[in-house]
């Protein structure tokens, strides 16, 4: 069942600290991709122990990032994501000008990039098991663009608008055969321009 769009503004540095852990980011990704899941289901998908996943899910719940969903089988209650998107309260500091905010933001982005890399490598390792239709539909593309900062912002916002109707947690009536798909998009000024 789709949930309504619910953006959560992070107003407390302790919430950022709770997010700054690779397993917690992976757990959030599991709940975003597959909907409610038990700690055991997450553990199996992430090659972790159920106890470790349960501990980290409880930590995320403490800060309102996840909560309990209804149990479907009367046994272990699954966890679900409590939001569909995050933003940072400007009062926490601007990563562009505040070194502490930048360090936290950089840490979170680095974890996210690593998680995306892990998912891509796992997919490549299982490529021979992927249905040919899904294999043909998948893409890994890189583009070297020549843009102004304003054009880059406009492009990123246009891509977000195009992608948003397909977000698994909020999609009302996905067609038969729809399955969780990972999309990773990075856009930034080339490092060579900064040297």
C-alpha positions in Angstrom: 0.0 0.0 0.0 1.4 3.4 -1.0 2.1 6.0 1.7 1.6 9.7 1.2 4.6 11.8 0.5 6.1 12.8 3.8 9.2 14.9 3.9 11.0 15.0 7.2 13.1 18.0 8.1 16.1 17.1 10.3 16.4 19.6 13.1 18.6 17.8 15.5 22.3 16.9 15.1 21.6 13.7 17.0 19.4 12.5 14.1 22.2 13.2 11.7 24.5 11.2 14.0 22.0 8.3 14.0 22.0 8.4 10.2 25.7 8.4 9.9 26.2 4.6 10.1 26.5 2.3 7.0 24.2 -0.4 8.3 21.5 2.2 9.2 21.7 3.6 5.7 21.4 0.1 4.3 18.4 -0.6 6.5 16.7 2.6 5.4 17.4 1.6 1.8 15.8 -1.8 2.4 12.7 -0.3 3.8 12.5 2.3 1.0 12.9 -0.3 -1.7 10.8 -3.1 -0.3 8.4 -1.5 2.2 7.9 -3.0 5.6 10.4 -5.7 6.6 11.4 -7.5 9.7 14.8 -7.3 11.2 15.3 -10.9 10.1 14.4 -10.1 6.5 16.8 -7.2 6.5 19.5 -9.3 8.0 19.2 -11.9 5.3 19.3 -9.3 2.6 22.3 -7.5 4.1 24.3 -10.5 5.3 24.0 -9.3 8.9 22.6 -10.8 12.1 19.0 -10.2 13.0 20.1 -9.0 16.4 22.4 -6.3 14.9 19.7 -5.2 12.4 17.1 -5.1 15.3 19.4 -2.9 17.4 20.0 -0.4 14.6 16.3 -0.3 13.6 15.5 0.5 17.2 18.1 3.3 17.1 16.5 4.7 14.0 13.1 4.4 15.6 14.3 6.4 18.6 14.7 9.4 16.3 11.5 8.9 14.4 13.1 7.7 11.2 11.4 4.2 11.2 8.4 2.8 13.1 6.6 -0.4 13.5 4.1 -1.7 10.9 1.2 -4.1 11.3 2.3 -7.7 11.5 0.8 -9.8 8.6 1.4 -13.2 10.2 1.0 -12.5 13.9 4.6 -13.0 14.7 7.5 -10.5 14.4 6.2 -7.0 13.6 8.0 -5.4 10.6 9.6 -2.0 10.5 8.7 0.7 8.0 10.2 4.0 6.9 8.5 6.9 8.6 9.2 9.4 5.8 9.6 9.5 2.0 12.4 12.2 1.9 14.7 14.1 4.2 15.9 17.7 4.2 18.2 19.5 6.6 17.0 22.4 8.7 19.1 25.4 7.8 19.6 26.1 11.5 21.8 23.0 11.7 24.4 24.9 9.5 25.0 25.4 5.8 27.4 22.7 4.4 28.6 25.4 2.0 29.9 27.7 4.8 29.8 25.7 8.1 32.8 23.3 8.5 30.9 21.1 11.1 27.8 20.9 8.8 30.0 20.2 5.8 31.8 17.3 7.7 28.4 15.7 8.6 27.0 16.2 5.2 30.2 14.8 3.6 30.1 11.7 5.9 26.4 11.0 5.0 27.0 11.4 1.3 30.1 9.2 1.4 28.1 6.4 3.1 25.3 6.8 0.5 27.9 6.6 -2.4 29.4 3.5 -0.9 26.0 1.9 -0.5 25.2 2.6 -4.2 28.6 1.0 -5.2 27.8 -2.1 -3.1 24.4 -2.5 -4.7 25.9 -2.1 -8.2 28.6 -4.7 -7.5 26.1 -7.1 -6.1 24.0 -6.7 -9.2 27.0 -7.3 -11.5 27.8 -10.4 -9.5 24.3 -11.8 -10.2 24.0 -10.6 -13.8 23.7 -14.2 -15.2 20.6 -14.7 -13.0 18.8 -11.5 -14.2 15.9 -12.0 -16.6 17.0 -10.8 -20.1 14.2 -8.2 -20.2 15.4 -6.6 -17.0 19.0 -6.9 -18.0 18.2 -5.1 -21.3 16.2 -2.4 -19.5 19.0 -1.6 -17.1 21.5 1.1 -17.8 24.8 2.4 -16.6 25.5 5.7 -18.2 28.0 8.5 -17.7 27.7 11.9 -19.4 30.2 14.7 -19.6 28.1 17.8 -19.7 28.9 21.5 -20.1 26.6 23.5 -17.9 26.3 26.6 -15.8 25.5 26.1 -12.1 21.9 27.3 -12.8 21.5 24.8 -15.7 22.8 22.0 -13.4 20.2 22.9 -10.7 17.5 23.1 -13.4 18.5 19.7 -14.8 18.6 18.0 -11.3 15.1 19.5 -10.5 13.7 18.3 -13.8 15.1 14.8 -13.3 13.6 14.7 -9.7 10.2 15.7 -11.1 10.4 12.9 -13.8 11.5 10.3 -11.2 9.2 11.2 -8.3 6.0 9.5 -9.7 7.8 6.1 -9.7 9.0 6.2 -6.0 8.0 2.8 -4.6 6.8 4.0 -1.2 4.4 6.6 -2.7 3.4 4.9 -6.0 -0.4 4.3 -5.8 -1.1 1.8 -8.5 2.0 0.2 -10.0 1.4 -2.0 -13.0 1.6 -5.8 -12.8 5.3 -6.8 -13.0 6.6 -3.7 -11.3 9.6 -4.6 -9.1 12.0 -2.6 -6.9 14.7 -0.9 -9.0 17.7 1.1 -7.8 18.4 4.4 -9.5 21.6 6.3 -8.5 22.2 9.7 -10.0 25.2 11.9 -9.2 25.8 15.3 -10.7 28.7 17.5 -9.7 31.5 19.7 -11.0 34.4 17.6 -12.2 37.2 17.5 -9.6 39.7 18.6 -12.3 38.0 22.0 -12.3 38.8 22.4 -8.6 42.5 21.6 -8.8 
